[in-house]
Amino acid sequence: MAVEIQYVVVRKGAEKMTFASKKEADAYDKMLDLAEAFTGWFESSSLPLDEAQHEGLGLWLAENKDALQHILRTGKQPDAAAQADESESAEKATKGKSTAKIRAVDAA
């Protein structure tokens, strides 16, 4: 029998996502915290959007925080090729760590 450890991100009593590593689960939880902060910020603004649009925009900005930071720092959109390279290298790093298998050892 194999033993698998799973990390579940739960928000407001609902399961949002399940991960194989604590690092991935923590990163996703931080992204949801950021999205929540953006949503609250948009709701306090005078933007004529409904609640679902505020949430969608907040989540999108949180998911694309690296591009947002680049735009705020430089005043320019990130280069599409450079952004694709960054996301590929991040995916490779994540995949290499999250696909490690856990061995079960029989205790006698």
N, C-alpha and C positions, 0 to 999 in steps of 0.2 A: 504494500500500500504506500502510495506517495503522499507526502504532506506538502501542501501549497499554502504559502502565506500571501494574503491579499490585503491591500489597504483600501478602505472604502471612504470616499469623501461624502459626508452627510451634511446637508444644509437644511435647516428648518424642518427636520424630521424626515427628509426625503433623500434617498441615495442619488447622488449625482454622477459618480464615476468610480470605477474600481481599477486599481493599479497593482502592478507587481512589486513596485519599490516604494519605500517611504518617501524618497526624494521626489519622485514624480507626483505622488499624492499631495505632498506639501506645496509643490510648485503650482498644481492645479487649484489648491485651496487658496493660495495667495492671489492667483489670477481672479478667482471668484470674489475675494475681498476687494480687489481693485475695481472690478466691474460694479460691485455694490456701491463703492465710493463714487464712481463716475455717475451711476444712476441717481444717487441722492443729489449730486451736484447739478445734474440736468433738471431734476424735478424742482429744484429751488430757483432755476432760471426762468426767464420769460419765454423760452422756446415753446411754440405751439404744437407740442407733441403729446400723444397719449402715453400712459404708463408703459405699455408694451414696447413702444418705440424708444422710450428712455432706457428701458432695460436692454433692448437689442443694441442700441448705440453704445451703452456702457460696456456690455460684454464684448462687442467688436473692438472697441478701443483697448480694452484690457488684453484681448488676444493678440493685438498688434502693437503692444506697448513699445517694442524695440523700434519699429518704424516711427511711432509717435515721438519717441525720445530723439530720434535722428532729426526729424522735422523741426522740433523745438530747439535743438542745439544748432542746426545749420541753416534753417529756414528753407531747406530744399527737401524734395522727396528723395528717399533712398533709391539708389540705382537698382533696378530690377535684377540685374545679373548678380550684383553683390549680395542682395537680400536673399536670392535663391541659394547662393553658395553658403551663406550663414545658416539658413534653415536646414540644408542638407547635412552640414557638419554637425549641427545640433541633433538632428535625427540619428545620425550614425553613432554619436556619443551616447545617446539615450538607448538606442537599440542594443548596443554592446553591453550595457549594464543591466538592462531589464530582461534580457533573455537568458541570463544565467540560471541554470537549473539547480534545484536544491535536492540533495541526496538524502534519502531516508536510511538510517542505520538501525539494524535490528539489534536490540540490547538483549543479551542472553542472561 
